[in-house]
Amino acid sequence: MKINFKLFAMLQDYLPAEGRRDNALQVELVEGTTIQQVIERFGLPQKSCHLVLVNGSFIPPADRAALVLKDGETLSIWPPIAGG
């Protein structure tokens, strides 16, 4: 199965070169892969995975290890952002 994987702000550095231009990458996953497994596969620091969305819906940290991704979904992750 394939998902669209998007990383924003400083997290885009964790994407391979071909995904950095658009902050997105199509990723091939085995059936049953969870959000947490994708986070680990790309070596993302847990504390930097602040806002996690699947198809635009927020996924709380407690649900990320259990939520199984489906073919065609979009997983988007943002780090904490501060501004003024």
mmCIF file of the N, C-alpha and C atoms, coordinates in Angstrom:
data_MODEL
# 
_entry.id   MODEL 
# 
loop_
_atom_site.group_PDB 
_atom_site.id 
_atom_site.type_symbol 
_atom_site.label_atom_id 
_atom_site.label_alt_id 
_atom_site.label_comp_id 
_atom_site.label_asym_id 
_atom_site.label_entity_id 
_atom_site.label_seq_id 
_atom_site.pdbx_PDB_ins_code 
_atom_site.Cartn_x 
_atom_site.Cartn_y 
_atom_site.Cartn_z 
_atom_site.occupancy 
_atom_site.B_iso_or_equiv 
_atom_site.pdbx_formal_charge 
_atom_site.auth_seq_id 
_atom_site.auth_comp_id 
_atom_site.auth_asym_id 
_atom_site.auth_atom_id 
_atom_site.pdbx_PDB_model_num 
ATOM 1   N N  . MET A 1 1  ? 0.841  -1.178 0.000  1.00 0.00 ? 1  MET A N  1 
ATOM 2   C CA . MET A 1 1  ? 0.000  0.000  0.000  1.00 0.00 ? 1  MET A CA 1 
ATOM 3   C C  . MET A 1 1  ? 0.884  1.238  0.000  1.00 0.00 ? 1  MET A C  1 
ATOM 4   N N  . LYS A 1 2  ? 0.320  2.347  -0.457 1.00 0.00 ? 2  LYS A N  1 
ATOM 5   C CA . LYS A 1 2  ? 1.067  3.607  -0.501 1.00 0.00 ? 2  LYS A CA 1 
ATOM 6   C C  . LYS A 1 2  ? 0.298  4.683  0.246  1.00 0.00 ? 2  LYS A C  1 
ATOM 7   N N  . ILE A 1 3  ? 1.061  5.537  0.950  1.00 0.00 ? 3  ILE A N  1 
ATOM 8   C CA . ILE A 1 3  ? 0.487  6.712  1.598  1.00 0.00 ? 3  ILE A CA 1 
ATOM 9   C C  . ILE A 1 3  ? 1.260  7.937  1.135  1.00 0.00 ? 3  ILE A C  1 
ATOM 10  N N  . ASN A 1 4  ? 0.651  9.089  1.302  1.00 0.00 ? 4  ASN A N  1 
ATOM 11  C CA . ASN A 1 4  ? 1.343  10.355 1.096  1.00 0.00 ? 4  ASN A CA 1 
ATOM 12  C C  . ASN A 1 4  ? 1.845  10.798 2.464  1.00 0.00 ? 4  ASN A C  1 
ATOM 13  N N  . PHE A 1 5  ? 3.125  11.101 2.550  1.00 0.00 ? 5  PHE A N  1 
ATOM 14  C CA . PHE A 1 5  ? 3.765  11.444 3.810  1.00 0.00 ? 5  PHE A CA 1 
ATOM 15  C C  . PHE A 1 5  ? 4.313  12.851 3.685  1.00 0.00 ? 5  PHE A C  1 
ATOM 16  N N  . LYS A 1 6  ? 3.878  13.755 4.574  1.00 0.00 ? 6  LYS A N  1 
ATOM 17  C CA . LYS A 1 6  ? 4.289  15.153 4.525  1.00 0.00 ? 6  LYS A CA 1 
ATOM 18  C C  . LYS A 1 6  ? 4.904  15.562 5.858  1.00 0.00 ? 6  LYS A C  1 
ATOM 19  N N  . LEU A 1 7  ? 6.050  16.199 5.772  1.00 0.00 ? 7  LEU A N  1 
ATOM 20  C CA . LEU A 1 7  ? 6.718  16.733 6.953  1.00 0.00 ? 7  LEU A CA 1 
ATOM 21  C C  . LEU A 1 7  ? 6.916  18.226 6.753  1.00 0.00 ? 7  LEU A C  1 
ATOM 22  N N  . PHE A 1 8  ? 6.752  18.998 7.822  1.00 0.00 ? 8  PHE A N  1 
ATOM 23  C CA . PHE A 1 8  ? 6.809  20.447 7.720  1.00 0.00 ? 8  PHE A CA 1 
ATOM 24  C C  . PHE A 1 8  ? 7.860  21.038 8.642  1.00 0.00 ? 8  PHE A C  1 
ATOM 25  N N  . ALA A 1 9  ? 8.239  22.282 8.321  1.00 0.00 ? 9  ALA A N  1 
ATOM 26  C CA . ALA A 1 9  ? 9.242  23.047 9.068  1.00 0.00 ? 9  ALA A CA 1 
ATOM 27  C C  . ALA A 1 9  ? 10.536 22.238 9.170  1.00 0.00 ? 9  ALA A C  1 
ATOM 28  N N  . MET A 1 10 ? 11.139 22.190 10.343 1.00 0.00 ? 10 MET A N  1 
ATOM 29  C CA . MET A 1 10 ? 12.436 21.522 10.486 1.00 0.00 ? 10 MET A CA 1 
ATOM 30  C C  . MET A 1 10 ? 12.366 20.019 10.239 1.00 0.00 ? 10 MET A C  1 
ATOM 31  N N  . LEU A 1 11 ? 11.183 19.424 10.303 1.00 0.00 ? 11 LEU A N  1 
ATOM 32  C CA . LEU A 1 11 ? 11.060 17.984 10.094 1.00 0.00 ? 11 LEU A CA 1 
ATOM 33  C C  . LEU A 1 11 ? 11.313 17.572 8.644  1.00 0.00 ? 11 LEU A C  1 
ATOM 34  N N  . GLN A 1 12 ? 11.183 18.511 7.711  1.00 0.00 ? 12 GLN A N  1 
ATOM 35  C CA . GLN A 1 12 ? 11.404 18.154 6.311  1.00 0.00 ? 12 GLN A CA 1 
ATOM 36  C C  . GLN A 1 12 ? 12.819 17.625 6.070  1.00 0.00 ? 12 GLN A C  1 
ATOM 37  N N  . ASP A 1 13 ? 13.752 17.957 6.942  1.00 0.00 ? 13 ASP A N  1 
ATOM 38  C CA . ASP A 1 13 ? 15.124 17.456 6.803  1.00 0.00 ? 13 ASP A CA 1 
ATOM 39  C C  . ASP A 1 13 ? 15.207 15.940 6.966  1.00 0.00 ? 13 ASP A C  1 
ATOM 40  N N  . TYR A 1 14 ? 14.174 15.325 7.518  1.00 0.00 ? 14 TYR A N  1 
ATOM 41  C CA . TYR A 1 14 ? 14.160 13.871 7.702  1.00 0.00 ? 14 TYR A CA 1 
ATOM 42  C C  . TYR A 1 14 ? 13.669 13.134 6.448  1.00 0.00 ? 14 TYR A C  1 
ATOM 43  N N  . LEU A 1 15 ? 13.174 13.877 5.477  1.00 0.00 ? 15 LEU A N  1 
ATOM 44  C CA . LEU A 1 15 ? 12.758 13.253 4.228  1.00 0.00 ? 15 LEU A CA 1 
ATOM 45  C C  . LEU A 1 15 ? 13.981 13.005 3.351  1.00 0.00 ? 15 LEU A C  1 
ATOM 46  N N  . PRO A 1 16 ? 13.937 11.959 2.518  1.00 0.00 ? 16 PRO A N  1 
ATOM 47  C CA . PRO A 1 16 ? 15.001 11.790 1.541  1.00 0.00 ? 16 PRO A CA 1 
ATOM 48  C C  . PRO A 1 16 ? 14.999 12.977 0.577  1.00 0.00 ? 16 PRO A C  1 
ATOM 49  N N  . ALA A 1 17 ? 16.082 13.196 -0.118 1.00 0.00 ? 17 ALA A N  1 
ATOM 50  C CA . ALA A 1 17 ? 16.241 14.363 -0.987 1.00 0.00 ? 17 ALA A CA 1 
ATOM 51  C C  . ALA A 1 17 ? 15.074 14.554 -1.949 1.00 0.00 ? 17 ALA A C  1 
ATOM 52  N N  . GLU A 1 18 ? 14.557 13.469 -2.510 1.00 0.00 ? 18 GLU A N  1 
ATOM 53  C CA . GLU A 1 18 ? 13.486 13.601 -3.499 1.00 0.00 ? 18 GLU A CA 1 
ATOM 54  C C  . GLU A 1 18 ? 12.172 14.122 -2.906 1.00 0.00 ? 18 GLU A C  1 
ATOM 55  N N  . GLY A 1 19 ? 12.029 14.096 -1.583 1.00 0.00 ? 19 GLY A N  1 
ATOM 56  C CA . GLY A 1 19 ? 10.812 14.585 -0.952 1.00 0.00 ? 19 GLY A CA 1 
ATOM 57  C C  . GLY A 1 19 ? 10.926 15.980 -0.388 1.00 0.00 ? 19 GLY A C  1 
ATOM 58  N N  . ARG A 1 20 ? 12.129 16.522 -0.323 1.00 0.00 ? 20 ARG A N  1 
ATOM 59  C CA . ARG A 1 20 ? 12.323 17.818 0.332  1.00 0.00 ? 20 ARG A CA 1 
ATOM 60  C C  . ARG A 1 20 ? 11.789 19.001 -0.465 1.00 0.00 ? 20 ARG A C  1 
ATOM 61  N N  . ARG A 1 21 ? 11.777 18.904 -1.775 1.00 0.00 ? 21 ARG A N  1 
ATOM 62  C CA . ARG A 1 21 ? 11.317 20.025 -2.598 1.00 0.00 ? 21 ARG A CA 1 
ATOM 63  C C  . ARG A 1 21 ? 9.860  20.364 -2.289 1.00 0.00 ? 21 ARG A C  1 
ATOM 64  N N  . ASP A 1 22 ? 9.031  19.338 -2.158 1.00 0.00 ? 22 ASP A N  1 
ATOM 65  C CA . ASP A 1 22 ? 7.606  19.538 -1.914 1.00 0.00 ? 22 ASP A CA 1 
ATOM 66  C C  . ASP A 1 22 ? 7.192  19.211 -0.479 1.00 0.00 ? 22 ASP A C  1 
ATOM 67  N N  . ASN A 1 23 ? 8.148  18.864 0.381  1.00 0.00 ? 23 ASN A N  1 
ATOM 68  C CA . ASN A 1 23 ? 7.871  18.436 1.758  1.00 0.00 ? 23 ASN A CA 1 
ATOM 69  C C  . ASN A 1 23 ? 6.990  17.202 1.784  1.00 0.00 ? 23 ASN A C  1 
ATOM 70  N N  . ALA A 1 24 ? 7.002  16.423 0.720  1.00 0.00 ? 24 ALA A N  1 
ATOM 71  C CA . ALA A 1 24 ? 6.110  15.271 0.632  1.00 0.00 ? 24 ALA A CA 1 
ATOM 72  C C  . ALA A 1 24 ? 6.784  14.126 -0.114 1.00 0.00 ? 24 ALA A C  1 
ATOM 73  N N  . LEU A 1 25 ? 6.303  12.940 0.207  1.00 0.00 ? 25 LEU A N  1 
ATOM 74  C CA . LEU A 1 25 ? 6.859  11.737 -0.382 1.00 0.00 ? 25 LEU A CA 1 
ATOM 75  C C  . LEU A 1 25 ? 5.770  10.682 -0.402 1.00 0.00 ? 25 LEU A C  1 
ATOM 76  N N  . GLN A 1 26 ? 5.707  9.931  -1.482 1.00 0.00 ? 26 GLN A N  1 
ATOM 77  C CA . GLN A 1 26 ? 4.804  8.784  -1.489 1.00 0.00 ? 26 GLN A CA 1 
ATOM 78  C C  . GLN A 1 26 ? 5.604  7.611  -0.926 1.00 0.00 ? 26 GLN A C  1 
ATOM 79  N N  . VAL A 1 27 ? 5.059  6.968  0.095  1.00 0.00 ? 27 VAL A N  1 
ATOM 80  C CA . VAL A 1 27 ? 5.781  5.918  0.820  1.00 0.00 ? 27 VAL A CA 1 
ATOM 81  C C  . VAL A 1 27 ? 5.052  4.593  0.666  1.00 0.00 ? 27 VAL A C  1 
ATOM 82  N N  . GLU A 1 28 ? 5.801  3.570  0.345  1.00 0.00 ? 28 GLU A N  1 
ATOM 83  C CA . GLU A 1 28 ? 5.277  2.207  0.261  1.00 0.00 ? 28 GLU A CA 1 
ATOM 84  C C  . GLU A 1 28 ? 5.360  1.589  1.657  1.00 0.00 ? 28 GLU A C  1 
ATOM 85  N N  . LEU A 1 29 ? 4.234  1.077  2.148  1.00 0.00 ? 29 LEU A N  1 
ATOM 86  C CA . LEU A 1 29 ? 4.169  0.461  3.476  1.00 0.00 ? 29 LEU A CA 1 
ATOM 87  C C  . LEU A 1 29 ? 3.528  -0.919 3.373  1.00 0.00 ? 29 LEU A C  1 
ATOM 88  N N  . VAL A 1 30 ? 3.853  -1.761 4.335  1.00 0.00 ? 30 VAL A N  1 
ATOM 89  C CA . VAL A 1 30 ? 3.160  -3.046 4.412  1.00 0.00 ? 30 VAL A CA 1 
ATOM 90  C C  . VAL A 1 30 ? 1.816  -2.826 5.100  1.00 0.00 ? 30 VAL A C  1 
ATOM 91  N N  . GLU A 1 31 ? 0.843  -3.636 4.760  1.00 0.00 ? 31 GLU A N  1 
ATOM 92  C CA . GLU A 1 31 ? -0.471 -3.555 5.405  1.00 0.00 ? 31 GLU A CA 1 
ATOM 93  C C  . GLU A 1 31 ? -0.284 -3.674 6.920  1.00 0.00 ? 31 GLU A C  1 
ATOM 94  N N  . GLY A 1 32 ? -1.039 -2.886 7.662  1.00 0.00 ? 32 GLY A N  1 
ATOM 95  C CA . GLY A 1 32 ? -0.983 -2.946 9.118  1.00 0.00 ? 32 GLY A CA 1 
ATOM 96  C C  . GLY A 1 32 ? 0.010  -1.983 9.748  1.00 0.00 ? 32 GLY A C  1 
ATOM 97  N N  . THR A 1 33 ? 0.669  -1.143 8.939  1.00 0.00 ? 33 THR A N  1 
ATOM 98  C CA . THR A 1 33 ? 1.636  -0.181 9.474  1.00 0.00 ? 33 THR A CA 1 
ATOM 99  C C  . THR A 1 33 ? 0.912  0.929  10.232 1.00 0.00 ? 33 THR A C  1 
ATOM 100 N N  . THR A 1 34 ? 1.438  1.258  11.411 1.00 0.00 ? 34 THR A N  1 
ATOM 101 C CA . THR A 1 34 ? 0.851  2.315  12.235 1.00 0.00 ? 34 THR A CA 1 
ATOM 102 C C  . THR A 1 34 ? 1.587  3.639  12.030 1.00 0.00 ? 34 THR A C  1 
ATOM 103 N N  . ILE A 1 35 ? 0.981  4.706  12.511 1.00 0.00 ? 35 ILE A N  1 
ATOM 104 C CA . ILE A 1 35 ? 1.625  6.018  12.469 1.00 0.00 ? 35 ILE A CA 1 
ATOM 105 C C  . ILE A 1 35 ? 2.958  5.967  13.202 1.00 0.00 ? 35 ILE A C  1 
ATOM 106 N N  . GLN A 1 36 ? 2.974  5.357  14.365 1.00 0.00 ? 36 GLN A N  1 
ATOM 107 C CA . GLN A 1 36 ? 4.201  5.284  15.156 1.00 0.00 ? 36 GLN A CA 1 
ATOM 108 C C  . GLN A 1 36 ? 5.315  4.574  14.389 1.00 0.00 ? 36 GLN A C  1 
ATOM 109 N N  . GLN A 1 37 ? 4.985  3.555  13.647 1.00 0.00 ? 37 GLN A N  1 
ATOM 110 C CA . GLN A 1 37 ? 5.995  2.836  12.870 1.00 0.00 ? 37 GLN A CA 1 
ATOM 111 C C  . GLN A 1 37 ? 6.578  3.723  11.764 1.00 0.00 ? 37 GLN A C  1 
ATOM 112 N N  . VAL A 1 38 ? 5.776  4.575  11.170 1.00 0.00 ? 38 VAL A N  1 
ATOM 113 C CA . VAL A 1 38 ? 6.288  5.506  10.160 1.00 0.00 ? 38 VAL A CA 1 
ATOM 114 C C  . VAL A 1 38 ? 7.206  6.528  10.822 1.00 0.00 ? 38 VAL A C  1 
ATOM 115 N N  . ILE A 1 39 ? 6.810  7.042  11.976 1.00 0.00 ? 39 ILE A N  1 
ATOM 116 C CA . ILE A 1 39 ? 7.642  7.989  12.723 1.00 0.00 ? 39 ILE A CA 1 
ATOM 117 C C  . ILE A 1 39 ? 8.999  7.362  13.026 1.00 0.00 ? 39 ILE A C  1 
ATOM 118 N N  . GLU A 1 40 ? 9.002  6.129  13.466 1.00 0.00 ? 40 GLU A N  1 
ATOM 119 C CA . GLU A 1 40 ? 10.256 5.437  13.782 1.00 0.00 ? 40 GLU A CA 1 
ATOM 120 C C  . GLU A 1 40 ? 11.069 5.151  12.523 1.00 0.00 ? 40 GLU A C  1 
ATOM 121 N N  . ARG A 1 41 ? 10.412 4.763  11.457 1.00 0.00 ? 41 ARG A N  1 
ATOM 122 C CA . ARG A 1 41 ? 11.112 4.450  10.191 1.00 0.00 ? 41 ARG A CA 1 
ATOM 123 C C  . ARG A 1 41 ? 11.922 5.639  9.695  1.00 0.00 ? 41 ARG A C  1 
ATOM 124 N N  . PHE A 1 42 ? 11.396 6.847  9.860  1.00 0.00 ? 42 PHE A N  1 
ATOM 125 C CA . PHE A 1 42 ? 12.097 8.036  9.392  1.00 0.00 ? 42 PHE A CA 1 
ATOM 126 C C  . PHE A 1 42 ? 12.961 8.681  10.477 1.00 0.00 ? 42 PHE A C  1 
ATOM 127 N N  . GLY A 1 43 ? 13.009 8.088  11.655 1.00 0.00 ? 43 GLY A N  1 
ATOM 128 C CA . GLY A 1 43 ? 13.866 8.579  12.729 1.00 0.00 ? 43 GLY A CA 1 
ATOM 129 C C  . GLY A 1 43 ? 13.444 9.922  13.290 1.00 0.00 ? 43 GLY A C  1 
ATOM 130 N N  . LEU A 1 44 ? 12.150 10.195 13.255 1.00 0.00 ? 44 LEU A N  1 
ATOM 131 C CA . LEU A 1 44 ? 11.672 11.479 13.769 1.00 0.00 ? 44 LEU A CA 1 
ATOM 132 C C  . LEU A 1 44 ? 11.695 11.496 15.290 1.00 0.00 ? 44 LEU A C  1 
ATOM 133 N N  . PRO A 1 45 ? 12.214 12.572 15.892 1.00 0.00 ? 45 PRO A N  1 
ATOM 134 C CA . PRO A 1 45 ? 12.186 12.675 17.348 1.00 0.00 ? 45 PRO A CA 1 
ATOM 135 C C  . PRO A 1 45 ? 10.733 12.780 17.843 1.00 0.00 ? 45 PRO A C  1 
ATOM 136 N N  . GLN A 1 46 ? 10.374 11.975 18.809 1.00 0.00 ? 46 GLN A N  1 
ATOM 137 C CA . GLN A 1 46 ? 8.998  11.967 19.329 1.00 0.00 ? 46 GLN A CA 1 
ATOM 138 C C  . GLN A 1 46 ? 8.549  13.356 19.762 1.00 0.00 ? 46 GLN A C  1 
ATOM 139 N N  . LYS A 1 47 ? 9.416  14.091 20.459 1.00 0.00 ? 47 LYS A N  1 
ATOM 140 C CA . LYS A 1 47 ? 9.044  15.407 20.970 1.00 0.00 ? 47 LYS A CA 1 
ATOM 141 C C  . LYS A 1 47 ? 8.810  16.413 19.847 1.00 0.00 ? 47 LYS A C  1 
ATOM 142 N N  . SER A 1 48 ? 9.298  16.106 18.651 1.00 0.00 ? 48 SER A N  1 
ATOM 143 C CA . SER A 1 48 ? 9.101  16.998 17.513 1.00 0.00 ? 48 SER A CA 1 
ATOM 144 C C  . SER A 1 48 ? 7.844  16.680 16.709 1.00 0.00 ? 48 SER A C  1 
ATOM 145 N N  . CYS A 1 49 ? 7.199  15.585 17.006 1.00 0.00 ? 49 CYS A N  1 
ATOM 146 C CA . CYS A 1 49 ? 5.969  15.202 16.301 1.00 0.00 ? 49 CYS A CA 1 
ATOM 147 C C  . CYS A 1 49 ? 4.774  15.734 17.079 1.00 0.00 ? 49 CYS A C  1 
ATOM 148 N N  . HIS A 1 50 ? 4.603  17.040 17.006 1.00 0.00 ? 50 HIS A N  1 
ATOM 149 C CA . HIS A 1 50 ? 3.600  17.718 17.828 1.00 0.00 ? 50 HIS A CA 1 
ATOM 150 C C  . HIS A 1 50 ? 2.192  17.609 17.248 1.00 0.00 ? 50 HIS A C  1 
ATOM 151 N N  . LEU A 1 51 ? 2.061  17.972 15.992 1.00 0.00 ? 51 LEU A N  1 
ATOM 152 C CA . LEU A 1 51 ? 0.752  17.952 15.333 1.00 0.00 ? 51 LEU A CA 1 
ATOM 153 C C  . LEU A 1 51 ? 0.780  16.865 14.263 1.00 0.00 ? 51 LEU A C  1 
ATOM 154 N N  . VAL A 1 52 ? 0.004  15.816 14.472 1.00 0.00 ? 52 VAL A N  1 
ATOM 155 C CA . VAL A 1 52 ? -0.050 14.687 13.538 1.00 0.00 ? 52 VAL A CA 1 
ATOM 156 C C  . VAL A 1 52 ? -1.480 14.584 13.010 1.00 0.00 ? 52 VAL A C  1 
ATOM 157 N N  . LEU A 1 53 ? -1.594 14.617 11.687 1.00 0.00 ? 53 LEU A N  1 
ATOM 158 C CA . LEU A 1 53 ? -2.898 14.543 11.037 1.00 0.00 ? 53 LEU A CA 1 
ATOM 159 C C  . LEU A 1 53 ? -2.929 13.391 10.041 1.00 0.00 ? 53 LEU A C  1 
ATOM 160 N N  . VAL A 1 54 ? -4.056 12.711 9.968  1.00 0.00 ? 54 VAL A N  1 
ATOM 161 C CA . VAL A 1 54 ? -4.308 11.733 8.913  1.00 0.00 ? 54 VAL A CA 1 
ATOM 162 C C  . VAL A 1 54 ? -5.520 12.246 8.156  1.00 0.00 ? 54 VAL A C  1 
ATOM 163 N N  . ASN A 1 55 ? -5.306 12.542 6.894  1.00 0.00 ? 55 ASN A N  1 
ATOM 164 C CA . ASN A 1 55 ? -6.366 13.111 6.048  1.00 0.00 ? 55 ASN A CA 1 
ATOM 165 C C  . ASN A 1 55 ? -7.003 14.345 6.687  1.00 0.00 ? 55 ASN A C  1 
ATOM 166 N N  . GLY A 1 56 ? -6.191 15.145 7.371  1.00 0.00 ? 56 GLY A N  1 
ATOM 167 C CA . GLY A 1 56 ? -6.670 16.382 7.977  1.00 0.00 ? 56 GLY A CA 1 
ATOM 168 C C  . GLY A 1 56 ? -7.256 16.252 9.361  1.00 0.00 ? 56 GLY A C  1 
ATOM 169 N N  . SER A 1 57 ? -7.321 15.044 9.911  1.00 0.00 ? 57 SER A N  1 
ATOM 170 C CA . SER A 1 57 ? -7.867 14.837 11.262 1.00 0.00 ? 57 SER A CA 1 
ATOM 171 C C  . SER A 1 57 ? -6.740 14.621 12.260 1.00 0.00 ? 57 SER A C  1 
ATOM 172 N N  . PHE A 1 58 ? -6.791 15.362 13.376 1.00 0.00 ? 58 PHE A N  1 
ATOM 173 C CA . PHE A 1 58 ? -5.771 15.270 14.415 1.00 0.00 ? 58 PHE A CA 1 
ATOM 174 C C  . PHE A 1 58 ? -5.765 13.884 15.060 1.00 0.00 ? 58 PHE A C  1 
ATOM 175 N N  . ILE A 1 59 ? -4.561 13.350 15.245 1.00 0.00 ? 59 ILE A N  1 
ATOM 176 C CA . ILE A 1 59 ? -4.380 12.064 15.922 1.00 0.00 ? 59 ILE A CA 1 
ATOM 177 C C  . ILE A 1 59 ? -3.602 12.330 17.205 1.00 0.00 ? 59 ILE A C  1 
ATOM 178 N N  . PRO A 1 60 ? -4.220 12.141 18.378 1.00 0.00 ? 60 PRO A N  1 
ATOM 179 C CA . PRO A 1 60 ? -3.523 12.394 19.639 1.00 0.00 ? 60 PRO A CA 1 
ATOM 180 C C  . PRO A 1 60 ? -2.367 11.410 19.842 1.00 0.00 ? 60 PRO A C  1 
ATOM 181 N N  . PRO A 1 61 ? -1.354 11.826 20.592 1.00 0.00 ? 61 PRO A N  1 
ATOM 182 C CA . PRO A 1 61 ? -0.195 10.956 20.819 1.00 0.00 ? 61 PRO A CA 1 
ATOM 183 C C  . PRO A 1 61 ? -0.554 9.557  21.313 1.00 0.00 ? 61 PRO A C  1 
ATOM 184 N N  . ALA A 1 62 ? -1.557 9.446  22.161 1.00 0.00 ? 62 ALA A N  1 
ATOM 185 C CA . ALA A 1 62 ? -1.924 8.134  22.718 1.00 0.00 ? 62 ALA A CA 1 
ATOM 186 C C  . ALA A 1 62 ? -2.461 7.173  21.666 1.00 0.00 ? 62 ALA A C  1 
ATOM 187 N N  . ASP A 1 63 ? -2.918 7.678  20.525 1.00 0.00 ? 63 ASP A N  1 
ATOM 188 C CA . ASP A 1 63 ? -3.510 6.831  19.483 1.00 0.00 ? 63 ASP A CA 1 
ATOM 189 C C  . ASP A 1 63 ? -2.548 6.460  18.358 1.00 0.00 ? 63 ASP A C  1 
ATOM 190 N N  . ARG A 1 64 ? -1.375 7.058  18.328 1.00 0.00 ? 64 ARG A N  1 
ATOM 191 C CA . ARG A 1 64 ? -0.463 6.892  17.187 1.00 0.00 ? 64 ARG A CA 1 
ATOM 192 C C  . ARG A 1 64 ? 0.133  5.498  17.060 1.00 0.00 ? 64 ARG A C  1 
ATOM 193 N N  . ALA A 1 65 ? 0.285  4.791  18.163 1.00 0.00 ? 65 ALA A N  1 
ATOM 194 C CA . ALA A 1 65 ? 0.853  3.445  18.104 1.00 0.00 ? 65 ALA A CA 1 
ATOM 195 C C  . ALA A 1 65 ? -0.174 2.410  17.663 1.00 0.00 ? 65 ALA A C  1 
ATOM 196 N N  . ALA A 1 66 ? -1.441 2.740  17.751 1.00 0.00 ? 66 ALA A N  1 
ATOM 197 C CA . ALA A 1 66 ? -2.494 1.778  17.420 1.00 0.00 ? 66 ALA A CA 1 
ATOM 198 C C  . ALA A 1 66 ? -3.185 2.065  16.093 1.00 0.00 ? 66 ALA A C  1 
ATOM 199 N N  . LEU A 1 67 ? -3.139 3.309  15.638 1.00 0.00 ? 67 LEU A N  1 
ATOM 200 C CA . LEU A 1 67 ? -3.874 3.660  14.422 1.00 0.00 ? 67 LEU A CA 1 
ATOM 201 C C  . LEU A 1 67 ? -3.145 3.130  13.188 1.00 0.00 ? 67 LEU A C  1 
ATOM 202 N N  . VAL A 1 68 ? -3.809 2.246  12.472 1.00 0.00 ? 68 VAL A N  1 
ATOM 203 C CA . VAL A 1 68 ? -3.246 1.621  11.269 1.00 0.00 ? 68 VAL A CA 1 
ATOM 204 C C  . VAL A 1 68 ? -3.604 2.485  10.067 1.00 0.00 ? 68 VAL A C  1 
ATOM 205 N N  . LEU A 1 69 ? -2.588 2.799  9.269  1.00 0.00 ? 69 LEU A N  1 
ATOM 206 C CA . LEU A 1 69 ? -2.793 3.603  8.070  1.00 0.00 ? 69 LEU A CA 1 
ATOM 207 C C  . LEU A 1 69 ? -3.391 2.754  6.952  1.00 0.00 ? 69 LEU A C  1 
ATOM 208 N N  . LYS A 1 70 ? -4.140 3.427  6.069  1.00 0.00 ? 70 LYS A N  1 
ATOM 209 C CA . LYS A 1 70 ? -4.787 2.743  4.945  1.00 0.00 ? 70 LYS A CA 1 
ATOM 210 C C  . LYS A 1 70 ? -4.238 3.298  3.630  1.00 0.00 ? 70 LYS A C  1 
ATOM 211 N N  . ASP A 1 71 ? -4.337 2.489  2.600  1.00 0.00 ? 71 ASP A N  1 
ATOM 212 C CA . ASP A 1 71 ? -3.861 2.866  1.279  1.00 0.00 ? 71 ASP A CA 1 
ATOM 213 C C  . ASP A 1 71 ? -4.477 4.197  0.842  1.00 0.00 ? 71 ASP A C  1 
ATOM 214 N N  . GLY A 1 72 ? -3.615 5.096  0.349  1.00 0.00 ? 72 GLY A N  1 
ATOM 215 C CA . GLY A 1 72 ? -4.073 6.372  -0.176 1.00 0.00 ? 72 GLY A CA 1 
ATOM 216 C C  . GLY A 1 72 ? -4.208 7.485  0.837  1.00 0.00 ? 72 GLY A C  1 
ATOM 217 N N  . GLU A 1 73 ? -4.033 7.194  2.121  1.00 0.00 ? 73 GLU A N  1 
ATOM 218 C CA . GLU A 1 73 ? -4.173 8.235  3.137  1.00 0.00 ? 73 GLU A CA 1 
ATOM 219 C C  . GLU A 1 73 ? -2.979 9.184  3.102  1.00 0.00 ? 73 GLU A C  1 
ATOM 220 N N  . THR A 1 74 ? -3.177 10.354 3.701  1.00 0.00 ? 74 THR A N  1 
ATOM 221 C CA . THR A 1 74 ? -2.106 11.341 3.832  1.00 0.00 ? 74 THR A CA 1 
ATOM 222 C C  . THR A 1 74 ? -1.784 11.521 5.305  1.00 0.00 ? 74 THR A C  1 
ATOM 223 N N  . LEU A 1 75 ? -0.522 11.289 5.652  1.00 0.00 ? 75 LEU A N  1 
ATOM 224 C CA . LEU A 1 75 ? -0.017 11.473 7.003  1.00 0.00 ? 75 LEU A CA 1 
ATOM 225 C C  . LEU A 1 75 ? 0.834  12.738 6.991  1.00 0.00 ? 75 LEU A C  1 
ATOM 226 N N  . SER A 1 76 ? 0.445  13.729 7.793  1.00 0.00 ? 76 SER A N  1 
ATOM 227 C CA . SER A 1 76 ? 1.154  15.011 7.866  1.00 0.00 ? 76 SER A CA 1 
ATOM 228 C C  . SER A 1 76 ? 1.616  15.248 9.304  1.00 0.00 ? 76 SER A C  1 
ATOM 229 N N  . ILE A 1 77 ? 2.850  15.713 9.449  1.00 0.00 ? 77 ILE A N  1 
ATOM 230 C CA . ILE A 1 77 ? 3.410  15.923 10.790 1.00 0.00 ? 77 ILE A CA 1 
ATOM 231 C C  . ILE A 1 77 ? 4.107  17.284 10.848 1.00 0.00 ? 77 ILE A C  1 
ATOM 232 N N  . TRP A 1 78 ? 3.782  18.055 11.904 1.00 0.00 ? 78 TRP A N  1 
ATOM 233 C CA . TRP A 1 78 ? 4.409  19.332 12.174 1.00 0.00 ? 78 TRP A CA 1 
ATOM 234 C C  . TRP A 1 78 ? 5.100  19.290 13.533 1.00 0.00 ? 78 TRP A C  1 
ATOM 235 N N  . PRO A 1 79 ? 6.210  20.005 13.661 1.00 0.00 ? 79 PRO A N  1 
ATOM 236 C CA . PRO A 1 79 ? 6.832  20.161 14.975 1.00 0.00 ? 79 PRO A CA 1 
ATOM 237 C C  . PRO A 1 79 ? 6.114  21.268 15.748 1.00 0.00 ? 79 PRO A C  1 
ATOM 238 N N  . PRO A 1 80 ? 6.425  21.422 17.042 1.00 0.00 ? 80 PRO A N  1 
ATOM 239 C CA . PRO A 1 80 ? 5.866  22.561 17.777 1.00 0.00 ? 80 PRO A CA 1 
ATOM 240 C C  . PRO A 1 80 ? 6.326  23.855 17.104 1.00 0.00 ? 80 PRO A C  1 
ATOM 241 N N  . ILE A 1 81 ? 5.438  24.813 17.028 1.00 0.00 ? 81 ILE A N  1 
ATOM 242 C CA . ILE A 1 81 ? 5.783  26.073 16.377 1.00 0.00 ? 81 ILE A CA 1 
ATOM 243 C C  . ILE A 1 81 ? 5.507  27.214 17.338 1.00 0.00 ? 81 ILE A C  1 
ATOM 244 N N  . ALA A 1 82 ? 6.475  28.101 17.458 1.00 0.00 ? 82 ALA A N  1 
ATOM 245 C CA . ALA A 1 82 ? 6.321  29.282 18.305 1.00 0.00 ? 82 ALA A CA 1 
ATOM 246 C C  . ALA A 1 82 ? 6.342  30.509 17.425 1.00 0.00 ? 82 ALA A C  1 
ATOM 247 N N  . GLY A 1 83 ? 5.662  31.501 17.842 1.00 0.00 ? 83 GLY A N  1 
ATOM 248 C CA . GLY A 1 83 ? 5.643  32.727 17.056 1.00 0.00 ? 83 GLY A CA 1 
ATOM 249 C C  . GLY A 1 83 ? 5.324  33.909 17.928 1.00 0.00 ? 83 GLY A C  1 
ATOM 250 N N  . GLY A 1 84 ? 5.347  35.010 17.312 1.00 0.00 ? 84 GLY A N  1 
ATOM 251 C CA . GLY A 1 84 ? 5.066  36.202 18.101 1.00 0.00 ? 84 GLY A CA 1 
ATOM 252 C C  . GLY A 1 84 ? 4.425  37.268 17.286 1.00 0.00 ? 84 GLY A C  1 
# 
